[in-house]
Amino acid sequence: MKAKKGDWVQIHEEVLKPHERTANIPEDTKKVPVEMWVKGFLNHDAEIGDIVEITTLTGRVVKGELVEVNPTYTYGFGEFVPEVLQIGIKLRNILKEGDGRE
């Protein structure tokens, strides 16, 4: 996929390889690299997989592998929990009515 200068993109970079990490971390953590994903505006035309330079919303210029054009947010907060919804309702009532202690 081609991306043009000024497109909103996401890049990826492996900041530290597993063998470059400090010894003072858990064993399972030592086995994986430190990775960075950053979103910003592409500074030149490129294709997915190219090493590119972007400018972030804060004006920082960062280099990495172009992995996505027009990236979306895919995080979530898990499945719906009805009990959590009830907590908000009950709390509003308590705050509105007071808890009876004075």
N, CA, C and O atoms as a MOPAC input file, in Angstrom:
PM7 MOZYME 1SCF
protein

 N      0.84700 1    -1.17600 1     0.00000 1
 C      0.00000 1     0.00000 1     0.00000 1
 C      0.89300 1     1.23900 1     0.00000 1
 O      1.87600 1     1.31200 1     0.73800 1
 N      0.54200 1     2.18900 1    -0.82200 1
 C      1.29800 1     3.43100 1    -0.90200 1
 C      0.75400 1     4.45000 1     0.07800 1
 O     -0.45100 1     4.52400 1     0.31500 1
 N      1.64600 1     5.22200 1     0.63500 1
 C      1.27100 1     6.31200 1     1.52500 1
 C      1.91900 1     7.58500 1     0.98800 1
 O      3.03700 1     7.56700 1     0.47200 1
 N      1.19300 1     8.67900 1     1.12100 1
 C      1.69400 1     9.94800 1     0.59900 1
 C      2.12700 1    10.86400 1     1.73100 1
 O      1.66100 1    10.74700 1     2.86400 1
 N      3.01800 1    11.76700 1     1.40100 1
 C      3.47400 1    12.76300 1     2.36100 1
 C      2.25100 1    13.43900 1     2.97700 1
 O      1.33900 1    13.85600 1     2.26300 1
 N      2.23900 1    13.54500 1     4.31200 1
 C      1.12700 1    14.17500 1     5.02100 1
 C      0.06900 1    13.20800 1     5.50900 1
 O     -0.78300 1    13.58700 1     6.31400 1
 N      0.10200 1    11.93900 1     5.03300 1
 C     -0.86400 1    10.93800 1     5.50900 1
 C     -0.63700 1    10.66100 1     6.99200 1
 O      0.48800 1    10.73500 1     7.48500 1
 N     -1.72600 1    10.33800 1     7.69800 1
 C     -1.66900 1     9.91400 1     9.10000 1
 C     -1.28400 1     8.44400 1     9.09800 1
 O     -1.99500 1     7.62300 1     8.51700 1
 N     -0.16900 1     8.09500 1     9.73800 1
 C      0.35000 1     6.73400 1     9.67700 1
 C      0.82300 1     6.26600 1    11.04700 1
 O      0.89700 1     7.03900 1    12.00300 1
 N      1.13800 1     4.98200 1    11.11000 1
 C      1.74500 1     4.41700 1    12.31500 1
 C      3.04300 1     3.73500 1    11.92100 1
 O      3.12000 1     3.03500 1    10.91100 1
 N      4.07200 1     3.95900 1    12.74900 1
 C      5.35500 1     3.29700 1    12.52000 1
 C      5.68100 1     2.39400 1    13.70100 1
 O      5.08400 1     2.49600 1    14.77300 1
 N      6.64300 1     1.51100 1    13.47500 1
 C      7.08000 1     0.57000 1    14.50600 1
 C      8.59700 1     0.54000 1    14.50400 1
 O      9.23000 1     0.62500 1    13.45200 1
 N      9.17000 1     0.41800 1    15.68800 1
 C     10.61800 1     0.25800 1    15.80200 1
 C     10.92600 1    -0.63000 1    16.99500 1
 O     10.30300 1    -0.52100 1    18.05100 1
 N     11.89700 1    -1.50800 1    16.80500 1
 C     12.39300 1    -2.31800 1    17.91700 1
 C     13.48100 1    -1.49100 1    18.59800 1
 O     14.57000 1    -1.31700 1    18.05100 1
 N     13.18400 1    -0.98700 1    19.78400 1
 C     14.08800 1    -0.07800 1    20.48600 1
 C     15.26200 1    -0.84100 1    21.10700 1
 O     16.41100 1    -0.41200 1    21.00200 1
 N     14.97000 1    -1.96600 1    21.75000 1
 C     16.00900 1    -2.81200 1    22.34100 1
 C     15.74100 1    -4.26800 1    21.99300 1
 O     14.61100 1    -4.74300 1    22.10900 1
 N     16.77500 1    -4.96900 1    21.57000 1
 C     16.65400 1    -6.41200 1    21.34200 1
 C     16.69900 1    -7.10300 1    22.71200 1
 O     17.20000 1    -6.52900 1    23.67800 1
 N     16.17400 1    -8.33800 1    22.79800 1
 C     16.15100 1    -9.01300 1    24.10500 1
 C     17.50700 1    -9.04500 1    24.81400 1
 O     17.57300 1    -8.84900 1    26.02800 1
 N     18.58000 1    -9.28900 1    24.07500 1
 C     19.90900 1    -9.37100 1    24.71500 1
 C     20.43900 1    -8.01000 1    25.17200 1
 O     21.42200 1    -7.95000 1    25.91000 1
 N     19.80100 1    -6.91800 1    24.74300 1
 C     20.23500 1    -5.58400 1    25.13800 1
 C     19.51500 1    -5.07600 1    26.39400 1
 O     19.84500 1    -4.01000 1    26.91300 1
 N     18.55000 1    -5.82900 1    26.86900 1
 C     17.76700 1    -5.38400 1    28.02800 1
 C     18.52100 1    -5.59500 1    29.32700 1
 O     19.41800 1    -6.43600 1    29.40300 1
 N     18.16100 1    -4.83600 1    30.34200 1
 C     18.80400 1    -4.92600 1    31.64600 1
 C     18.56400 1    -6.29300 1    32.28600 1
 O     17.59100 1    -6.97700 1    31.96900 1
 N     19.44000 1    -6.67000 1    33.16800 1
 C     19.32000 1    -7.96100 1    33.85600 1
 C     18.30300 1    -7.90100 1    34.99900 1
 O     17.87000 1    -8.94300 1    35.49000 1
 N     17.92400 1    -6.71700 1    35.42000 1
 C     17.04500 1    -6.56300 1    36.58800 1
 C     15.56200 1    -6.57900 1    36.24000 1
 O     14.78600 1    -5.81000 1    36.80800 1
 N     15.16200 1    -7.43700 1    35.32200 1
 C     13.73900 1    -7.57400 1    34.96800 1
 C     13.36900 1    -9.05400 1    34.98300 1
 O     14.24700 1    -9.91300 1    34.89900 1
 N     12.07500 1    -9.35900 1    35.09100 1
 C     11.65600 1   -10.76500 1    35.12700 1
 C     12.12800 1   -11.53700 1    33.89200 1
 O     12.29200 1   -10.96000 1    32.81700 1
 N     12.34000 1   -12.82500 1    34.05300 1
 C     12.86000 1   -13.67900 1    32.98300 1
 C     11.98300 1   -13.63300 1    31.72800 1
 O     12.50200 1   -13.54400 1    30.61500 1
 N     10.65900 1   -13.69400 1    31.89900 1
 C      9.79400 1   -13.69400 1    30.72100 1
 C      9.87000 1   -12.35500 1    29.97900 1
 O      9.70800 1   -12.31600 1    28.76000 1
 N     10.11000 1   -11.27800 1    30.69300 1
 C     10.23700 1    -9.95500 1    30.08500 1
 C     11.55500 1    -9.84700 1    29.31500 1
 O     11.60400 1    -9.20700 1    28.26500 1
 N     12.60500 1   -10.45800 1    29.81900 1
 C     13.91200 1   -10.42600 1    29.15500 1
 C     13.87700 1   -11.06100 1    27.77600 1
 O     14.71400 1   -10.75400 1    26.92700 1
 N     12.92000 1   -11.94200 1    27.54900 1
 C     12.87200 1   -12.70500 1    26.29700 1
 C     12.27500 1   -11.92900 1    25.12300 1
 O     12.34000 1   -12.39100 1    23.98400 1
 N     11.70500 1   -10.78000 1    25.38200 1
 C     11.05500 1   -10.02900 1    24.30400 1
 C     11.71300 1    -8.65600 1    24.12800 1
 O     12.25600 1    -8.10200 1    25.08500 1
 N     11.66600 1    -8.11000 1    22.92100 1
 C     12.26800 1    -6.79800 1    22.69900 1
 C     11.40300 1    -5.67400 1    23.26800 1
 O     10.22100 1    -5.86700 1    23.55700 1
 N     12.01000 1    -4.50300 1    23.42300 1
 C     11.25900 1    -3.29400 1    23.75400 1
 C     10.86200 1    -2.70100 1    22.41100 1
 O     11.71800 1    -2.39500 1    21.58100 1
 N      9.56000 1    -2.54100 1    22.20000 1
 C      9.07000 1    -2.05300 1    20.92100 1
 C      8.34200 1    -0.72800 1    21.08600 1
 O      7.82900 1    -0.40800 1    22.15800 1
 N      8.30900 1     0.03800 1    19.99500 1
 C      7.66300 1     1.34100 1    20.00300 1
 C      6.75100 1     1.43900 1    18.78100 1
 O      7.14500 1     1.10400 1    17.66400 1
 N      5.54500 1     1.89800 1    19.01600 1
 C      4.61300 1     2.20900 1    17.93700 1
 C      4.24900 1     3.68100 1    18.10300 1
 O      3.88300 1     4.11500 1    19.19500 1
 N      4.35100 1     4.44200 1    17.02400 1
 C      4.08300 1     5.87300 1    17.08900 1
 C      3.22700 1     6.26900 1    15.89400 1
 O      3.42000 1     5.77400 1    14.78400 1
 N      2.27300 1     7.17300 1    16.14000 1
 C      1.43300 1     7.69400 1    15.06300 1
 C      1.84100 1     9.12900 1    14.76000 1
 O      2.23400 1     9.88000 1    15.65300 1
 N      1.74000 1     9.50000 1    13.47500 1
 C      2.08200 1    10.85400 1    13.08200 1
 C      1.86400 1    11.05500 1    11.59800 1
 O      1.31400 1    10.19200 1    10.91300 1
 N      2.30600 1    12.21200 1    11.10400 1
 C      2.15400 1    12.56600 1     9.69900 1
 C      3.42100 1    12.19400 1     8.94300 1
 O      4.53000 1    12.54200 1     9.34900 1
 N      3.23900 1    11.48600 1     7.84500 1
 C      4.35400 1    11.00300 1     7.04000 1
 C      5.09000 1    12.18000 1     6.40100 1
 O      4.46200 1    13.09100 1     5.86100 1
 N      6.41900 1    12.16000 1     6.46300 1
 C      7.22400 1    13.26600 1     5.93600 1
 C      7.60000 1    13.09500 1     4.47000 1
 O      8.11300 1    14.03300 1     3.85900 1
 N      7.35400 1    11.90800 1     3.88500 1
 C      7.64700 1    11.67900 1     2.46300 1
 C      6.85000 1    10.47400 1     1.98400 1
 O      6.44600 1     9.64000 1     2.79500 1
 N      6.61700 1    10.37000 1     0.67500 1
 C      5.89400 1     9.22800 1     0.12000 1
 C      6.63000 1     7.93300 1     0.45900 1
 O      7.85900 1     7.90300 1     0.50900 1
 N      5.86400 1     6.86100 1     0.69200 1
 C      6.47600 1     5.57800 1     1.05900 1
 C      5.46900 1     4.45500 1     0.86300 1
 O      4.31200 1     4.69000 1     0.51500 1
 N      5.92900 1     3.23700 1     1.09300 1
 C      5.07700 1     2.05100 1     1.06000 1
 C      5.21700 1     1.30600 1     2.38000 1
 O      6.22400 1     1.43700 1     3.07600 1
 N      4.19700 1     0.52200 1     2.71600 1
 C      4.23400 1    -0.29400 1     3.92900 1
 C      5.53100 1    -1.10000 1     3.92600 1
 O      5.89300 1    -1.70400 1     2.91600 1
 N      6.22400 1    -1.10400 1     5.05700 1
 C      7.48200 1    -1.82600 1     5.18600 1
 C      8.71000 1    -0.94500 1     5.02100 1
 O      9.81100 1    -1.32800 1     5.41800 1
 N      8.52600 1     0.24300 1     4.43400 1
 C      9.65200 1     1.16300 1     4.27800 1
 C     10.02800 1     1.78800 1     5.62400 1
 O      9.18200 1     1.93100 1     6.50600 1
 N     11.29200 1     2.15500 1     5.77400 1
 C     11.72900 1     2.93900 1     6.92900 1
 C     11.43400 1     4.39700 1     6.58300 1
 O     11.90400 1     4.92000 1     5.57300 1
 N     10.64600 1     5.04200 1     7.44400 1
 C     10.18100 1     6.39400 1     7.15200 1
 C     10.41500 1     7.32100 1     8.33800 1
 O     10.80500 1     6.89800 1     9.42700 1
 N     10.16600 1     8.58000 1     8.08500 1
 C     10.23100 1     9.59600 1     9.11800 1
 C      8.84500 1    10.23000 1     9.20900 1
 O      8.23000 1    10.55500 1     8.19300 1
 N      8.35600 1    10.40200 1    10.45800 1
 C      7.06200 1    11.03600 1    10.66700 1
 C      7.21800 1    12.19700 1    11.64200 1
 O      8.20600 1    12.30100 1    12.36900 1
 N      6.21600 1    13.05900 1    11.63200 1
 C      6.15000 1    14.13500 1    12.62300 1
 C      4.89700 1    13.91200 1    13.44600 1
 O      3.79600 1    13.84600 1    12.90100 1
 N      5.06000 1    13.79400 1    14.76500 1
 C      3.93300 1    13.52500 1    15.65700 1
 C      3.13000 1    14.80200 1    15.89500 1
 O      3.53800 1    15.89200 1    15.49600 1
 N      2.00100 1    14.64800 1    16.54100 1
 C      1.16800 1    15.81000 1    16.86200 1
 C      1.89400 1    16.80600 1    17.75900 1
 O      1.57300 1    17.99400 1    17.75800 1
 N      2.86700 1    16.32600 1    18.52100 1
 C      3.62000 1    17.22700 1    19.39900 1
 C      4.84100 1    17.81700 1    18.71100 1
 O      5.60700 1    18.55400 1    19.33200 1
 N      5.03100 1    17.49800 1    17.42200 1
 C      6.13400 1    18.06500 1    16.66800 1
 C      7.42100 1    17.26100 1    16.71000 1
 O      8.43700 1    17.68700 1    16.15900 1
 N      7.38900 1    16.11200 1    17.35200 1
 C      8.57000 1    15.25400 1    17.43000 1
 C      8.76000 1    14.53300 1    16.10100 1
 O      7.78000 1    14.08100 1    15.51000 1
 N      9.97900 1    14.41600 1    15.62200 1
 C     10.28100 1    13.69200 1    14.38700 1
 C     10.85100 1    12.33300 1    14.78200 1
 O     11.82100 1    12.24800 1    15.53500 1
 N     10.22300 1    11.25400 1    14.25400 1
 C     10.58000 1     9.89700 1    14.65400 1
 C     10.73500 1     9.03400 1    13.40800 1
 O     10.01200 1     9.21700 1    12.42800 1
 N     11.68400 1     8.08900 1    13.44400 1
 C     11.89900 1     7.15400 1    12.33800 1
 C     11.47400 1     5.76100 1    12.74900 1
 O     11.59100 1     5.38500 1    13.91600 1
 N     10.97700 1     4.99200 1    11.78200 1
 C     10.60700 1     3.60400 1    12.02800 1
 C     10.02000 1     2.98300 1    10.77700 1
 O      9.94600 1     3.62500 1     9.72900 1
 N      9.60500 1     1.73500 1    10.88900 1
 C      9.01900 1     1.01000 1     9.76700 1
 C      7.54500 1     1.37800 1     9.63500 1
 O      6.79200 1     1.30300 1    10.60600 1
 N      7.14200 1     1.77100 1     8.44800 1
 C      5.74200 1     2.10600 1     8.18300 1
 C      4.91400 1     0.82900 1     8.24700 1
 O      5.14700 1    -0.10600 1     7.48100 1
 N      3.94300 1     0.79100 1     9.16600 1
 C      3.13400 1    -0.41700 1     9.33000 1
 C      1.65800 1    -0.22100 1     9.00800 1
 O      0.95400 1    -1.19500 1     8.74100 1
 N      1.17300 1     1.02700 1     9.02700 1
 C     -0.25300 1     1.22700 1     8.77300 1
 C     -0.52300 1     2.66200 1     8.32700 1
 O      0.09700 1     3.61000 1     8.80800 1
 N     -1.46300 1     2.79400 1     7.39700 1
 C     -1.92300 1     4.10600 1     6.95200 1
 C     -3.31400 1     4.30400 1     7.53000 1
 O     -4.13600 1     3.38700 1     7.50000 1
 N     -3.58300 1     5.48400 1     8.05300 1
 C     -4.85400 1     5.79000 1     8.71800 1
 C     -5.17000 1     4.77000 1     9.80800 1
 O     -6.21900 1     4.12700 1     9.77200 1
 N     -4.26500 1     4.61800 1    10.78000 1
 C     -4.47100 1     3.62200 1    11.83900 1
 C     -5.67700 1     3.95900 1    12.71200 1
 O     -6.01600 1     5.12500 1    12.91600 1
 N     -6.30400 1     2.91900 1    13.21300 1
 C     -7.44600 1     3.10900 1    14.11300 1
 C     -7.04500 1     2.68200 1    15.51900 1
 O     -6.04900 1     1.98600 1    15.71400 1
 N     -7.82800 1     3.10500 1    16.47700 1
 C     -7.60300 1     2.69300 1    17.85700 1
 C     -8.34300 1     1.38200 1    18.07700 1
 O     -9.53600 1     1.28700 1    17.78800 1
 N     -7.64600 1     0.37000 1    18.58600 1
 C     -8.25400 1    -0.95100 1    18.73000 1
 C     -8.29500 1    -1.43300 1    20.17500 1
 O     -8.66600 1    -2.57800 1    20.43500 1
 N     -7.91900 1    -0.57700 1    21.11200 1
 C     -7.91100 1    -1.00400 1    22.50300 1
 C     -9.33000 1    -0.98600 1    23.06000 1
 O    -10.22700 1    -0.37000 1    22.48500 1
 N     -9.51600 1    -1.65700 1    24.16600 1
 C    -10.80800 1    -1.68600 1    24.81900 1
 C    -10.61700 1    -1.90400 1    26.31400 1
 O     -9.49700 1    -2.02800 1    26.81000 1
 N    -11.71900 1    -1.94500 1    27.00000 1
 C    -11.67100 1    -2.12700 1    28.43900 1
 C    -12.32000 1    -3.44100 1    28.84400 1
 O    -12.80200 1    -3.57500 1    29.96900 1
 N    -12.33300 1    -4.40300 1    27.94500 1
 C    -12.88100 1    -5.71600 1    28.24600 1
 C    -14.36200 1    -5.80600 1    27.96800 1
 O    -14.96300 1    -4.89600 1    27.39800 1
 N    -14.93500 1    -6.91200 1    28.37700 1
 C    -16.35700 1    -7.17600 1    28.17300 1
 C    -17.21300 1    -6.31900 1    29.09200 1
 O    -16.75700 1    -5.86300 1    30.14100 1
 N    -18.44300 1    -6.10900 1    28.69000 1
 C    -19.40900 1    -5.35500 1    29.48600 1
 C    -19.68600 1    -6.10300 1    30.78800 1
 O    -19.89900 1    -7.31500 1    30.77700 1
 N    -19.68400 1    -5.38100 1    31.90500 1
 C    -19.95400 1    -5.96500 1    33.21700 1
 C    -21.14200 1    -5.21100 1    33.81500 1
 O    -20.98600 1    -4.06600 1    34.23800 1
 N    -22.33100 1    -5.83000 1    33.86000 1
 C    -23.52900 1    -5.13800 1    34.33900 1
 C    -23.38300 1    -4.57100 1    35.74600 1
 O    -23.93600 1    -3.51500 1    36.05200 1
 N    -22.64200 1    -5.26600 1    36.59800 1
 C    -22.46500 1    -4.80300 1    37.97300 1
 C    -21.77100 1    -3.43200 1    38.02200 1
 O    -22.07900 1    -2.60500 1    38.88100 1
 N    -20.85300 1    -3.20600 1    37.11400 1
 C    -20.14300 1    -1.93000 1    37.07600 1
 C    -21.10200 1    -0.79800 1    36.71400 1
 O    -20.99200 1     0.30300 1    37.25300 1
 N    -22.02500 1    -1.05800 1    35.81900 1
 C    -23.03400 1    -0.07200 1    35.45600 1
 C    -23.86300 1     0.30000 1    36.67900 1
 O    -24.15900 1     1.47700 1    36.88900 1
 N    -24.23700 1    -0.67700 1    37.47800 1
 C    -25.04100 1    -0.42900 1    38.67100 1
 C    -24.27400 1     0.38800 1    39.71300 1
 O    -24.87300 1     1.17400 1    40.44800 1
 N    -22.96600 1     0.20900 1    39.77800 1
 C    -22.15500 1     0.97500 1    40.72500 1
 C    -22.32200 1     2.46400 1    40.46300 1
 O    -22.51200 1     3.24300 1    41.39700 1
 N    -22.25300 1     2.86800 1    39.18500 1
 C    -22.40300 1     4.27600 1    38.83600 1
 C    -23.75600 1     4.83200 1    39.21900 1
 O    -23.85200 1     5.94400 1    39.73800 1
 N    -24.79400 1     4.06900 1    38.96700 1
 C    -26.15600 1     4.49900 1    39.29300 1
 C    -26.31100 1     4.65800 1    40.79900 1
 O    -26.82900 1     5.66900 1    41.27200 1
 N    -25.86000 1     3.65600 1    41.55300 1
 C    -25.97600 1     3.71000 1    43.01200 1
 C    -25.15100 1     4.85500 1    43.59800 1
 O    -25.59700 1     5.53300 1    44.52400 1
 N    -23.96400 1     5.06800 1    43.06500 1
 C    -23.11200 1     6.13800 1    43.56600 1
 C    -23.75200 1     7.50600 1    43.33300 1
 O    -23.71000 1     8.36900 1    44.21000 1
 N    -24.34200 1     7.70500 1    42.15900 1
 C    -25.02000 1     8.98100 1    41.89700 1
 C    -26.14000 1     9.22300 1    42.89500 1
 O    -26.30400 1    10.33800 1    43.39000 1
 N    -26.91200 1     8.18300 1    43.19500 1
 C    -28.00500 1     8.31600 1    44.17200 1
 C    -27.47500 1     8.64200 1    45.55500 1
 O    -28.03700 1     9.49100 1    46.24700 1
 N    -26.40800 1     7.98800 1    45.96500 1
 C    -25.80500 1     8.25100 1    47.26900 1
 C    -25.34000 1     9.70200 1    47.34600 1
 O    -25.59400 1    10.39000 1    48.33400 1
 N    -24.66300 1    10.15900 1    46.30600 1
 C    -24.15400 1    11.52500 1    46.31700 1
 C    -25.28400 1    12.55200 1    46.29800 1
 O    -25.18200 1    13.60600 1    46.92600 1
 N    -26.35400 1    12.24200 1    45.58000 1
 C    -27.47800 1    13.17600 1    45.49500 1
 C    -28.23900 1    13.23200 1    46.81200 1
 O    -28.61900 1    14.31300 1    47.26200 1
 N    -28.46400 1    12.07700 1    47.43500 1
 C    -29.28100 1    11.98700 1    48.63000 1
 C    -28.47400 1    12.07100 1    49.92100 1
 O    -29.03800 1    12.34200 1    50.98100 1
 N    -27.19800 1    11.84800 1    49.85200 1
 C    -26.38200 1    11.79100 1    51.05600 1
 C    -26.45500 1    10.38000 1    51.60900 1
 O    -27.35600 1     9.61400 1    51.26600 1
 N    -25.52000 1    10.04600 1    52.45300 1
 C    -25.49000 1     8.67400 1    52.98500 1
 C    -26.17100 1     8.54900 1    54.35000 1
 O    -26.12800 1     7.48300 1    54.96400 1
 N    -26.80600 1     9.64200 1    54.83800 1
 C    -27.52200 1     9.55500 1    56.10100 1
 C    -26.65600 1     9.84100 1    57.30600 1
 O    -27.18600 1    10.00700 1    58.40400 1
 N    -25.33300 1     9.90700 1    57.14700 1
 C    -24.43300 1    10.21500 1    58.25400 1
 C    -24.15500 1    11.70700 1    58.25700 1
 O    -23.93800 1    12.31200 1    57.20700 1
 N    -24.16300 1    12.27600 1    59.40500 1
 C    -23.85900 1    13.71900 1    59.49600 1
 C    -22.98400 1    13.99400 1    60.66700 1
 O    -22.62100 1    15.14600 1    60.90900 1

